Amino acid sequence: MKRYVIEREIPGVGGLNREQFKDVAVTSNGALAKLAGKVQWVESFIADDKTFCVYLADNEGLVREHAKLSGFPATKINETRNVIGPMTAIA
């Protein structure tokens, strides 16, 4: 599977409370279930008016289908080419 970073513009998302985030996760998981293992949600980072989500999928079309089913916009979808971190400097 390929790794994608999805930018979602969602005004006010950073101000949601724990219960609202739980509802968001339930909705996203419901959409994932409809795609029968073709898309995996890894994690999401929440900013004031955006989320940055990491997904695994065979292709970008499946990421777009998840966005459609969940109702969460996929403003930008970027396929990642590699992952690096601090340890890359000494490996």
Buried (B, 14 or more C-beta within 10 A) or exposed (E): EBBBBBBBEBEEBEEBEEEEEEEBEEBBEEBBEEBEEBBBBEEBEBEEEBBBBBBBBEBBEBBBBBBEBBEBBBEEBEEEEEEEEEEEEEE
